[in-house]
Amino acid sequence: MPQLDRTIIFTQIFWLFLVFASLYITLIYFFLPIFLRSMKARNLVVEFNNNENNIIKTDFLFIQTTIDATLNEQMQFIRTTLLKDLVLFSNAKSVDLRSIDSLLLDSVFYTTMYNNEVILRNICLNCKI
């Protein structure tokens, strides 16, 4: 076999090492820094997105807790109002619970939708001038 001839094998080994060394140097000095820069940029983008996600999550939780607190306050107000007016209903022979429920739901809905500062603060009003 001519590939394993003793006179040719040393030149083949020389060129093999030379080609692989040149490829290795080319990859290390030219292409590896490009790959490292792209990996660092991706890590920065992922970190920035995680920070933004955490900020949005904390804002959402704050808004949710304030809405819950407002709803609880309004429900407590409605409960006290109904307990005061329950004496008036106790004199009546038949109490229409559906009308009471509808009044209760309407008052809670209008209070939270139209009098809530958190919701009104998040509505963007753009003038068309």
N, CA, C and O atoms as CSV, one atom per row, in Angstrom:
chain,resi,resn,atom,element,x,y,z
A,1,MET,N,N,0.846,-1.186,0.000
A,1,MET,CA,C,0.000,0.000,0.000
A,1,MET,C,C,0.891,1.250,0.000
A,1,MET,O,O,1.758,1.390,0.863
A,2,PRO,N,N,0.684,2.140,-0.945
A,2,PRO,CA,C,1.587,3.300,-1.047
A,2,PRO,C,C,1.377,4.312,0.088
A,2,PRO,O,O,2.275,5.108,0.362
A,3,GLN,N,N,0.217,4.299,0.751
A,3,GLN,CA,C,-0.016,5.272,1.817
A,3,GLN,C,C,0.861,4.991,3.037
A,3,GLN,O,O,1.193,5.910,3.786
A,4,LEU,N,N,1.227,3.753,3.235
A,4,LEU,CA,C,2.006,3.378,4.410
A,4,LEU,C,C,3.489,3.188,4.102
A,4,LEU,O,O,4.224,2.597,4.893
A,5,ASP,N,N,3.910,3.679,2.982
A,5,ASP,CA,C,5.319,3.574,2.614
A,5,ASP,C,C,6.142,4.451,3.555
A,5,ASP,O,O,5.716,5.547,3.917
A,6,ARG,N,N,7.324,3.964,3.950
A,6,ARG,CA,C,8.120,4.669,4.952
A,6,ARG,C,C,8.660,6.004,4.441
A,6,ARG,O,O,8.936,6.897,5.242
A,7,THR,N,N,8.808,6.150,3.200
A,7,THR,CA,C,9.338,7.409,2.671
A,7,THR,C,C,8.254,8.480,2.565
A,7,THR,O,O,8.562,9.671,2.596
A,8,ILE,N,N,7.004,8.076,2.441
A,8,ILE,CA,C,5.908,9.032,2.263
A,8,ILE,C,C,5.209,9.361,3.582
A,8,ILE,O,O,4.624,10.436,3.705
A,9,ILE,N,N,5.252,8.491,4.544
A,9,ILE,CA,C,4.437,8.662,5.748
A,9,ILE,C,C,4.847,9.887,6.563
A,9,ILE,O,O,3.993,10.506,7.197
A,10,PHE,N,N,6.125,10.253,6.565
A,10,PHE,CA,C,6.565,11.406,7.342
A,10,PHE,C,C,6.043,12.713,6.748
A,10,PHE,O,O,5.671,13.623,7.488
A,11,THR,N,N,6.013,12.810,5.441
A,11,THR,CA,C,5.450,14.016,4.821
A,11,THR,C,C,3.941,14.095,5.040
A,11,THR,O,O,3.391,15.183,5.215
A,12,GLN,N,N,3.279,12.952,5.030
A,12,GLN,CA,C,1.830,12.956,5.291
A,12,GLN,C,C,1.538,13.388,6.723
A,12,GLN,O,O,0.604,14.153,6.964
A,13,ILE,N,N,2.339,12.898,7.680
A,13,ILE,CA,C,2.154,13.307,9.076
A,13,ILE,C,C,2.448,14.795,9.227
A,13,ILE,O,O,1.734,15.490,9.950
A,14,PHE,N,N,3.486,15.300,8.558
A,14,PHE,CA,C,3.809,16.722,8.614
A,14,PHE,C,C,2.646,17.569,8.106
A,14,PHE,O,O,2.225,18.509,8.781
A,15,TRP,N,N,2.128,17.248,6.931
A,15,TRP,CA,C,1.022,18.026,6.372
A,15,TRP,C,C,-0.255,17.862,7.193
A,15,TRP,O,O,-1.049,18.798,7.287
A,16,LEU,N,N,-0.461,16.702,7.780
A,16,LEU,CA,C,-1.615,16.496,8.647
A,16,LEU,C,C,-1.553,17.435,9.850
A,16,LEU,O,O,-2.530,18.120,10.154
A,17,PHE,N,N,-0.418,17.470,10.527
A,17,PHE,CA,C,-0.271,18.370,11.670
A,17,PHE,C,C,-0.341,19.829,11.246
A,17,PHE,O,O,-0.925,20.650,11.954
A,18,LEU,N,N,0.239,20.158,10.114
A,18,LEU,CA,C,0.215,21.538,9.639
A,18,LEU,C,C,-1.210,21.988,9.316
A,18,LEU,O,O,-1.603,23.091,9.694
A,19,VAL,N,N,-1.975,21.168,8.636
A,19,VAL,CA,C,-3.358,21.518,8.285
A,19,VAL,C,C,-4.217,21.630,9.539
A,19,VAL,O,O,-4.964,22.596,9.693
A,20,PHE,N,N,-4.118,20.648,10.440
A,20,PHE,CA,C,-4.933,20.705,11.658
A,20,PHE,C,C,-4.525,21.860,12.568
A,20,PHE,O,O,-5.378,22.470,13.213
A,21,ALA,N,N,-3.227,22.167,12.627
A,21,ALA,CA,C,-2.777,23.300,13.440
A,21,ALA,C,C,-3.299,24.611,12.861
A,21,ALA,O,O,-3.745,25.485,13.605
A,22,SER,N,N,-3.245,24.751,11.537
A,22,SER,CA,C,-3.761,25.986,10.926
A,22,SER,C,C,-5.271,26.111,11.126
A,22,SER,O,O,-5.769,27.207,11.380
A,23,LEU,N,N,-6.001,25.007,11.015
A,23,LEU,CA,C,-7.443,25.055,11.280
A,23,LEU,C,C,-7.733,25.411,12.736
A,23,LEU,O,O,-8.644,26.189,13.021
A,24,TYR,N,N,-6.965,24.845,13.644
A,24,TYR,CA,C,-7.149,25.119,15.067
A,24,TYR,C,C,-6.881,26.591,15.375
A,24,TYR,O,O,-7.655,27.229,16.088
A,25,ILE,N,N,-5.793,27.124,14.842
A,25,ILE,CA,C,-5.457,28.531,15.077
A,25,ILE,C,C,-6.517,29.441,14.469
A,25,ILE,O,O,-6.914,30.432,15.081
A,26,THR,N,N,-6.972,29.108,13.279
A,26,THR,CA,C,-8.018,29.909,12.638
A,26,THR,C,C,-9.294,29.909,13.472
A,26,THR,O,O,-9.911,30.956,13.666
A,27,LEU,N,N,-9.685,28.755,13.958
A,27,LEU,CA,C,-10.903,28.679,14.772
A,27,LEU,C,C,-10.750,29.420,16.092
A,27,LEU,O,O,-11.664,30.129,16.513
A,28,ILE,N,N,-9.615,29.266,16.744
A,28,ILE,CA,C,-9.409,29.874,18.058
A,28,ILE,C,C,-9.320,31.395,17.962
A,28,ILE,O,O,-9.938,32.094,18.765
A,29,TYR,N,N,-8.570,31.917,17.008
A,29,TYR,CA,C,-8.313,33.349,16.974
A,29,TYR,C,C,-9.323,34.153,16.170
A,29,TYR,O,O,-9.431,35.363,16.371
A,30,PHE,N,N,-10.049,33.535,15.286
A,30,PHE,CA,C,-10.978,34.299,14.462
A,30,PHE,C,C,-12.440,34.012,14.772
A,30,PHE,O,O,-13.237,34.939,14.914
A,31,PHE,N,N,-12.794,32.752,14.877
A,31,PHE,CA,C,-14.209,32.412,15.022
A,31,PHE,C,C,-14.666,32.305,16.473
A,31,PHE,O,O,-15.816,32.629,16.774
A,32,LEU,N,N,-13.807,31.865,17.368
A,32,LEU,CA,C,-14.205,31.716,18.764
A,32,LEU,C,C,-14.592,33.047,19.414
A,32,LEU,O,O,-15.580,33.069,20.148
A,33,PRO,N,N,-13.874,34.165,19.193
A,33,PRO,CA,C,-14.324,35.438,19.779
A,33,PRO,C,C,-15.701,35.880,19.273
A,33,PRO,O,O,-16.474,36.481,20.019
A,34,ILE,N,N,-15.999,35.589,18.031
A,34,ILE,CA,C,-17.324,35.932,17.500
A,34,ILE,C,C,-18.398,35.128,18.216
A,34,ILE,O,O,-19.439,35.670,18.588
A,35,PHE,N,N,-18.150,33.842,18.410
A,35,PHE,CA,C,-19.113,32.999,19.121
A,35,PHE,C,C,-19.268,33.444,20.570
A,35,PHE,O,O,-20.379,33.461,21.101
A,36,LEU,N,N,-18.156,33.805,21.212
A,36,LEU,CA,C,-18.228,34.249,22.605
A,36,LEU,C,C,-19.003,35.556,22.740
A,36,LEU,O,O,-19.780,35.726,23.679
A,37,ARG,N,N,-18.789,36.485,21.796
A,37,ARG,CA,C,-19.546,37.740,21.835
A,37,ARG,C,C,-21.038,37.498,21.670
A,37,ARG,O,O,-21.850,38.114,22.360
A,38,SER,N,N,-21.399,36.609,20.764
A,38,SER,CA,C,-22.826,36.327,20.573
A,38,SER,C,C,-23.415,35.636,21.798
A,38,SER,O,O,-24.562,35.902,22.157
A,39,MET,N,N,-22.659,34.760,22.442
A,39,MET,CA,C,-23.155,34.104,23.658
A,39,MET,C,C,-23.326,35.108,24.797
A,39,MET,O,O,-24.306,35.043,25.538
A,40,LYS,N,N,-22.380,36.033,24.938
A,40,LYS,CA,C,-22.502,37.063,25.970
A,40,LYS,C,C,-23.694,37.969,25.689
A,40,LYS,O,O,-24.422,38.341,26.609
A,41,ALA,N,N,-23.895,38.325,24.429
A,41,ALA,CA,C,-25.043,39.163,24.076
A,41,ALA,C,C,-26.349,38.436,24.368
A,41,ALA,O,O,-27.297,39.046,24.863
A,42,ARG,N,N,-26.409,37.158,24.072
A,42,ARG,CA,C,-27.618,36.385,24.377
A,42,ARG,C,C,-27.863,36.328,25.877
A,42,ARG,O,O,-29.003,36.453,26.327
A,43,ASN,N,N,-26.801,36.140,26.653
A,43,ASN,CA,C,-26.963,36.116,28.108
A,43,ASN,C,C,-27.454,37.458,28.637
A,43,ASN,O,O,-28.281,37.500,29.547
A,44,LEU,N,N,-26.950,38.558,28.072
A,44,LEU,CA,C,-27.416,39.877,28.486
A,44,LEU,C,C,-28.882,40.086,28.130
A,44,LEU,O,O,-29.637,40.659,28.915
A,45,VAL,N,N,-29.287,39.626,26.956
A,45,VAL,CA,C,-30.689,39.756,26.555
A,45,VAL,C,C,-31.587,38.936,27.472
A,45,VAL,O,O,-32.656,39.397,27.873
A,46,VAL,N,N,-31.159,37.730,27.802
A,46,VAL,CA,C,-31.956,36.883,28.700
A,46,VAL,C,C,-32.050,37.512,30.084
A,46,VAL,O,O,-33.118,37.504,30.697
A,47,GLU,N,N,-30.950,38.054,30.580
A,47,GLU,CA,C,-30.962,38.700,31.894
A,47,GLU,C,C,-31.858,39.935,31.890
A,47,GLU,O,O,-32.608,40.157,32.840
A,48,PHE,N,N,-31.787,40.737,30.832
A,48,PHE,CA,C,-32.639,41.922,30.725
A,48,PHE,C,C,-34.110,41.525,30.673
A,48,PHE,O,O,-34.947,42.152,31.323
A,49,ASN,N,N,-34.427,40.486,29.901
A,49,ASN,CA,C,-35.813,40.025,29.822
A,49,ASN,C,C,-36.302,39.498,31.162
A,49,ASN,O,O,-37.457,39.719,31.526
A,50,ASN,N,N,-35.446,38.807,31.898
A,50,ASN,CA,C,-35.836,38.329,33.223
A,50,ASN,C,C,-36.092,39.489,34.180
A,50,ASN,O,O,-37.037,39.448,34.967
A,51,ASN,N,N,-35.255,40.523,34.116
A,51,ASN,CA,C,-35.473,41.697,34.965
A,51,ASN,C,C,-36.777,42.395,34.615
A,51,ASN,O,O,-37.536,42.777,35.505
A,52,GLU,N,N,-37.042,42.563,33.327
A,52,GLU,CA,C,-38.297,43.188,32.909
A,52,GLU,C,C,-39.497,42.355,33.339
A,52,GLU,O,O,-40.518,42.896,33.766
A,53,ASN,N,N,-39.369,41.043,33.224
A,53,ASN,CA,C,-40.445,40.146,33.637
A,53,ASN,C,C,-40.701,40.271,35.134
A,53,ASN,O,O,-41.855,40.278,35.562
A,54,ASN,N,N,-39.642,40.368,35.934
A,54,ASN,CA,C,-39.811,40.525,37.374
A,54,ASN,C,C,-40.455,41.859,37.721
A,54,ASN,O,O,-41.283,41.928,38.630
A,55,ILE,N,N,-40.085,42.920,37.009
A,55,ILE,CA,C,-40.687,44.230,37.259
A,55,ILE,C,C,-42.170,44.206,36.925
A,55,ILE,O,O,-42.989,44.712,37.693
A,56,ILE,N,N,-42.519,43.625,35.789
A,56,ILE,CA,C,-43.928,43.539,35.397
A,56,ILE,C,C,-44.707,42.688,36.386
A,56,ILE,O,O,-45.848,43.007,36.721
A,57,LYS,N,N,-44.094,41.607,36.854
A,57,LYS,CA,C,-44.767,40.727,37.808
A,57,LYS,C,C,-45.025,41.442,39.134
A,57,LYS,O,O,-46.105,41.309,39.709
A,58,THR,N,N,-44.032,42.204,39.625
A,58,THR,CA,C,-44.229,42.921,40.883
A,58,THR,C,C,-45.272,44.020,40.729
A,58,THR,O,O,-46.078,44.237,41.633
A,59,ASP,N,N,-45.267,44.720,39.584
A,59,ASP,CA,C,-46.300,45.732,39.343
A,59,ASP,C,C,-47.683,45.101,39.297
A,59,ASP,O,O,-48.637,45.636,39.860
A,60,PHE,N,N,-47.784,43.969,38.626
A,60,PHE,CA,C,-49.074,43.285,38.542
A,60,PHE,C,C,-49.552,42.845,39.919
A,60,PHE,O,O,-50.727,43.003,40.249
A,61,LEU,N,N,-48.647,42.296,40.723
A,61,LEU,CA,C,-49.035,41.863,42.066
A,61,LEU,C,C,-49.436,43.048,42.937
A,61,LEU,O,O,-50.367,42.941,43.735
A,62,PHE,N,N,-48.737,44.185,42.790
A,62,PHE,CA,C,-49.110,45.377,43.547
A,62,PHE,C,C,-50.493,45.870,43.141
A,62,PHE,O,O,-51.314,46.204,43.996
A,63,ILE,N,N,-50.747,45.916,41.844
A,63,ILE,CA,C,-52.059,46.355,41.362
A,63,ILE,C,C,-53.140,45.391,41.822
A,63,ILE,O,O,-54.228,45.813,42.213
A,64,GLN,N,N,-52.846,44.114,41.776
A,64,GLN,CA,C,-53.828,43.115,42.205
A,64,GLN,C,C,-54.132,43.248,43.695
A,64,GLN,O,O,-55.290,43.133,44.097
A,65,THR,N,N,-53.121,43.486,44.514
A,65,THR,CA,C,-53.375,43.642,45.947
A,65,THR,C,C,-54.146,44.917,46.239
A,65,THR,O,O,-54.996,44.933,47.129
A,66,THR,N,N,-53.863,45.997,45.497
A,66,THR,CA,C,-54.625,47.226,45.729
A,66,THR,C,C,-56.071,47.068,45.284
A,66,THR,O,O,-56.978,47.585,45.934
A,67,ILE,N,N,-56.294,46.362,44.189
A,67,ILE,CA,C,-57.676,46.113,43.753
A,67,ILE,C,C,-58.391,45.237,44.766
A,67,ILE,O,O,-59.557,45.477,45.078
A,68,ASP,N,N,-57.706,44.223,45.287
A,68,ASP,CA,C,-58.319,43.376,46.315
A,68,ASP,C,C,-58.647,44.179,47.565
A,68,ASP,O,O,-59.711,44.007,48.160
A,69,ALA,N,N,-57.730,45.059,47.962
A,69,ALA,CA,C,-57.985,45.881,49.145
A,69,ALA,C,C,-59.170,46.810,48.910
A,69,ALA,O,O,-60.008,46.982,49.795
A,70,THR,N,N,-59.245,47.406,47.730
A,70,THR,CA,C,-60.370,48.288,47.412
A,70,THR,C,C,-61.678,47.517,47.401
A,70,THR,O,O,-62.687,47.987,47.926
A,71,LEU,N,N,-61.661,46.343,46.808
A,71,LEU,CA,C,-62.878,45.525,46.800
A,71,LEU,C,C,-63.294,45.123,48.208
A,71,LEU,O,O,-64.482,45.121,48.531
A,72,ASN,N,N,-62.323,44.783,49.041
A,72,ASN,CA,C,-62.657,44.427,50.418
A,72,ASN,C,C,-63.233,45.606,51.187
A,72,ASN,O,O,-64.168,45.446,51.971
A,73,GLU,N,N,-62.670,46.795,50.962
A,73,GLU,CA,C,-63.218,47.986,51.613
A,73,GLU,C,C,-64.647,48.252,51.156
A,73,GLU,O,O,-65.519,48.553,51.971
A,74,GLN,N,N,-64.882,48.140,49.856
A,74,GLN,CA,C,-66.225,48.399,49.341
A,74,GLN,C,C,-67.211,47.338,49.811
A,74,GLN,O,O,-68.363,47.647,50.114
A,75,MET,N,N,-66.763,46.097,49.870
A,75,MET,CA,C,-67.644,45.041,50.375
A,75,MET,C,C,-67.966,45.260,51.848
A,75,MET,O,O,-69.090,45.010,52.283
A,76,GLN,N,N,-66.988,45.723,52.612
A,76,GLN,CA,C,-67.249,46.018,54.023
A,76,GLN,C,C,-68.237,47.172,54.150
A,76,GLN,O,O,-69.129,47.139,54.997
A,77,PHE,N,N,-68.078,48.191,53.311
A,77,PHE,CA,C,-69.019,49.312,53.329
A,77,PHE,C,C,-70.427,48.842,52.968
A,77,PHE,O,O,-71.404,49.238,53.603
A,78,ILE,N,N,-70.518,48.004,51.953
A,78,ILE,CA,C,-71.832,47.491,51.539
A,78,ILE,C,C,-72.420,46.607,52.625
A,78,ILE,O,O,-73.626,46.642,52.870
A,79,ARG,N,N,-71.584,45.822,53.271
A,79,ARG,CA,C,-72.073,44.957,54.350
A,79,ARG,C,C,-72.636,45.786,55.503
A,79,ARG,O,O,-73.701,45.481,56.039
A,80,THR,N,N,-71.907,46.839,55.876
A,80,THR,CA,C,-72.418,47.678,56.967
A,80,THR,C,C,-73.693,48.388,56.555
A,80,THR,O,O,-74.612,48.535,57.360
A,81,THR,N,N,-73.754,48.829,55.302
A,81,THR,CA,C,-74.967,49.494,54.824
A,81,THR,C,C,-76.138,48.529,54.811
A,81,THR,O,O,-77.243,48.887,55.218
A,82,LEU,N,N,-75.908,47.321,54.350
A,82,LEU,CA,C,-76.994,46.338,54.320
A,82,LEU,C,C,-77.412,45.911,55.719
A,82,LEU,O,O,-78.595,45.674,55.966
A,83,LEU,N,N,-76.460,45.812,56.633
A,83,LEU,CA,C,-76.832,45.446,57.999
A,83,LEU,C,C,-77.623,46.550,58.674
A,83,LEU,O,O,-78.491,46.272,59.502
A,84,LYS,N,N,-77.336,47.810,58.330
A,84,LYS,CA,C,-78.137,48.917,58.864
A,84,LYS,C,C,-79.550,48.867,58.293
A,84,LYS,O,O,-80.536,49.061,59.004
A,85,ASP,N,N,-79.621,48.598,56.972
A,85,ASP,CA,C,-80.923,48.603,56.314
A,85,ASP,C,C,-81.657,47.284,56.459
A,85,ASP,O,O,-82.801,47.167,56.020
A,86,LEU,N,N,-81.023,46.288,57.066
A,86,LEU,CA,C,-81.680,44.997,57.226
A,86,LEU,C,C,-82.856,45.093,58.183
A,86,LEU,O,O,-83.812,44.322,58.096
A,87,VAL,N,N,-82.772,46.041,59.089
A,87,VAL,CA,C,-83.900,46.248,60.005
A,87,VAL,C,C,-85.124,46.671,59.210
A,87,VAL,O,O,-86.243,46.272,59.533
A,88,LEU,N,N,-84.922,47.475,58.176
A,88,LEU,CA,C,-86.046,47.886,57.340
A,88,LEU,C,C,-86.605,46.703,56.568
A,88,LEU,O,O,-87.816,46.597,56.379
A,89,PHE,N,N,-85.714,45.801,56.117
A,89,PHE,CA,C,-86.175,44.637,55.369
A,89,PHE,C,C,-86.843,43.598,56.259
A,89,PHE,O,O,-87.685,42.828,55.798
A,90,SER,N,N,-86.468,43.577,57.531
A,90,SER,CA,C,-87.042,42.560,58.411
A,90,SER,C,C,-88.523,42.820,58.669
A,90,SER,O,O,-89.262,41.893,59.001
A,91,ASN,N,N,-88.959,44.055,58.522
A,91,ASN,CA,C,-90.378,44.362,58.714
A,91,ASN,C,C,-91.209,43.926,57.515
A,91,ASN,O,O,-92.407,43.670,57.645
A,92,ALA,N,N,-90.586,43.842,56.364
A,92,ALA,CA,C,-91.328,43.439,55.170
A,92,ALA,C,C,-91.603,41.942,55.227
A,92,ALA,O,O,-90.825,41.176,55.796
A,93,LYS,N,N,-92.725,41.537,54.626
A,93,LYS,CA,C,-93.097,40.121,54.691
A,93,LYS,C,C,-92.270,39.279,53.729
A,93,LYS,O,O,-91.887,38.162,54.080
A,94,SER,N,N,-91.985,39.767,52.548
A,94,SER,CA,C,-91.168,39.002,51.601
A,94,SER,C,C,-90.015,39.882,51.124
A,94,SER,O,O,-90.213,41.021,50.701
A,95,VAL,N,N,-88.844,39.344,51.202
A,95,VAL,CA,C,-87.645,40.071,50.793
A,95,VAL,C,C,-87.206,39.525,49.438
A,95,VAL,O,O,-87.034,38.318,49.273
A,96,ASP,N,N,-87.028,40.420,48.477
A,96,ASP,CA,C,-86.575,40.020,47.152
A,96,ASP,C,C,-85.042,40.022,47.141
A,96,ASP,O,O,-84.414,41.074,47.018
A,97,LEU,N,N,-84.458,38.843,47.268
A,97,LEU,CA,C,-82.999,38.739,47.350
A,97,LEU,C,C,-82.319,39.020,46.015
A,97,LEU,O,O,-81.161,39.436,45.981
A,98,ARG,N,N,-83.021,38.798,44.937
A,98,ARG,CA,C,-82.416,39.075,43.626
A,98,ARG,C,C,-82.186,40.566,43.425
A,98,ARG,O,O,-81.168,40.965,42.861
A,99,SER,N,N,-83.101,41.371,43.872
A,99,SER,CA,C,-82.909,42.818,43.739
A,99,SER,C,C,-81.759,43.289,44.623
A,99,SER,O,O,-80.990,44.170,44.239
A,100,ILE,N,N,-81.650,42.692,45.815
A,100,ILE,CA,C,-80.534,43.051,46.690
A,100,ILE,C,C,-79.210,42.630,46.056
A,100,ILE,O,O,-78.235,43.381,46.088
A,101,ASP,N,N,-79.179,41.433,45.483
A,101,ASP,CA,C,-77.961,40.965,44.823
A,101,ASP,C,C,-77.602,41.834,43.623
A,101,ASP,O,O,-76.431,42.147,43.409
A,102,SER,N,N,-78.585,42.214,42.856
A,102,SER,CA,C,-78.296,43.060,41.693
A,102,SER,C,C,-77.791,44.431,42.126
A,102,SER,O,O,-76.872,44.976,41.514
A,103,LEU,N,N,-78.385,44.991,43.179
A,103,LEU,CA,C,-77.890,46.273,43.680
A,103,LEU,C,C,-76.468,46.146,44.215
A,103,LEU,O,O,-75.632,47.026,44.010
A,104,LEU,N,N,-76.212,45.062,44.889
A,104,LEU,CA,C,-74.880,44.826,45.434
A,104,LEU,C,C,-73.851,44.683,44.316
A,104,LEU,O,O,-72.785,45.297,44.371
A,105,LEU,N,N,-74.159,43.889,43.320
A,105,LEU,CA,C,-73.231,43.699,42.203
A,105,LEU,C,C,-73.033,44.980,41.402
A,105,LEU,O,O,-71.916,45.282,40.982
A,106,ASP,N,N,-74.108,45.732,41.189
A,106,ASP,CA,C,-73.971,47.003,40.473
A,106,ASP,C,C,-73.078,47.974,41.232
A,106,ASP,O,O,-72.224,48.631,40.638
A,107,SER,N,N,-73.274,48.063,42.530
A,107,SER,CA,C,-72.471,49.008,43.306
A,107,SER,C,C,-71.000,48.604,43.325
A,107,SER,O,O,-70.121,49.458,43.214
A,108,VAL,N,N,-70.730,47.313,43.463
A,108,VAL,CA,C,-69.338,46.860,43.444
A,108,VAL,C,C,-68.722,47.086,42.066
A,108,VAL,O,O,-67.577,47.525,41.962
A,109,PHE,N,N,-69.467,46.791,41.020
A,109,PHE,CA,C,-68.952,46.962,39.658
A,109,PHE,C,C,-68.639,48.422,39.370
A,109,PHE,O,O,-67.551,48.738,38.889
A,110,TYR,N,N,-69.581,49.317,39.658
A,110,TYR,CA,C,-69.359,50.726,39.350
A,110,TYR,C,C,-68.281,51.337,40.236
A,110,TYR,O,O,-67.548,52.227,39.804
A,111,THR,N,N,-68.186,50.866,41.455
A,111,THR,CA,C,-67.150,51.400,42.334
A,111,THR,C,C,-65.768,50.997,41.852
A,111,THR,O,O,-64.854,51.820,41.814
A,112,THR,N,N,-65.615,49.742,41.487
A,112,THR,CA,C,-64.283,49.295,41.063
A,112,THR,C,C,-63.920,49.789,39.670
A,112,THR,O,O,-62.748,50.054,39.405
A,113,MET,N,N,-64.873,49.917,38.792
A,113,MET,CA,C,-64.542,50.308,37.422
A,113,MET,C,C,-64.379,51.812,37.252
A,113,MET,O,O,-63.540,52.253,36.466
A,114,TYR,N,N,-65.156,52.599,37.965
A,114,TYR,CA,C,-65.157,54.032,37.689
A,114,TYR,C,C,-64.557,54.874,38.802
A,114,TYR,O,O,-64.288,56.057,38.592
A,115,ASN,N,N,-64.342,54.306,39.970
A,115,ASN,CA,C,-63.786,55.088,41.063
A,115,ASN,C,C,-62.453,54.553,41.546
A,115,ASN,O,O,-61.951,55.002,42.577
A,116,ASN,N,N,-61.881,53.628,40.847
A,116,ASN,CA,C,-60.632,53.034,41.279
A,116,ASN,C,C,-59.470,53.806,40.672
A,116,ASN,O,O,-59.372,53.931,39.451
A,117,GLU,N,N,-58.584,54.327,41.530
A,117,GLU,CA,C,-57.462,55.128,41.052
A,117,GLU,C,C,-56.444,54.291,40.291
A,117,GLU,O,O,-55.812,54.780,39.355
A,118,VAL,N,N,-56.283,53.041,40.684
A,118,VAL,CA,C,-55.290,52.185,40.026
A,118,VAL,C,C,-55.687,51.934,38.580
A,118,VAL,O,O,-54.847,51.994,37.682
A,119,ILE,N,N,-56.954,51.655,38.356
A,119,ILE,CA,C,-57.419,51.405,36.991
A,119,ILE,C,C,-57.405,52.691,36.178
A,119,ILE,O,O,-57.005,52.684,35.014
A,120,LEU,N,N,-57.841,53.801,36.785
A,120,LEU,CA,C,-57.864,55.062,36.051
A,120,LEU,C,C,-56.452,55.557,35.736
A,120,LEU,O,O,-56.245,56.223,34.722
A,121,ARG,N,N,-55.491,55.242,36.585
A,121,ARG,CA,C,-54.118,55.658,36.341
A,121,ARG,C,C,-53.525,54.908,35.153
A,121,ARG,O,O,-52.670,55.452,34.454
A,122,ASN,N,N,-53.957,53.680,34.909
A,122,ASN,CA,C,-53.399,52.875,33.817
A,122,ASN,C,C,-54.071,53.127,32.474
A,122,ASN,O,O,-53.595,52.629,31.454
A,123,ILE,N,N,-55.151,53.874,32.444
A,123,ILE,CA,C,-55.817,54.180,31.180
A,123,ILE,C,C,-55.091,55.352,30.524
A,123,ILE,O,O,-54.987,56.431,31.108
A,124,CYS,N,N,-54.601,55.141,29.334
A,124,CYS,CA,C,-53.879,56.193,28.614
A,124,CYS,C,C,-54.871,57.008,27.796
A,124,CYS,O,O,-55.617,56.462,26.982
A,125,LEU,N,N,-54.873,58.305,28.017
A,125,LEU,CA,C,-55.739,59.196,27.258
A,125,LEU,C,C,-54.871,59.981,26.284
A,125,LEU,O,O,-54.050,60.800,26.696
A,126,ASN,N,N,-55.054,59.732,25.013
A,126,ASN,CA,C,-54.281,60.411,23.976
A,126,ASN,C,C,-55.196,61.380,23.244
A,126,ASN,O,O,-56.224,60.988,22.693
A,127,CYS,N,N,-54.808,62.645,23.248
A,127,CYS,CA,C,-55.610,63.613,22.502
A,127,CYS,C,C,-55.235,63.539,21.025
A,127,CYS,O,O,-54.090,63.255,20.674
A,128,LYS,N,N,-56.215,63.800,20.175
A,128,LYS,CA,C,-56.023,63.652,18.729
A,128,LYS,C,C,-55.848,65.006,18.051
A,128,LYS,O,O,-56.437,65.255,16.999
A,129,ILE,N,N,-55.064,65.855,18.631
A,129,ILE,CA,C,-54.833,67.180,18.056
A,129,ILE,C,C,-53.619,67.127,17.172
A,129,ILE,O,O,-53.240,68.139,16.583
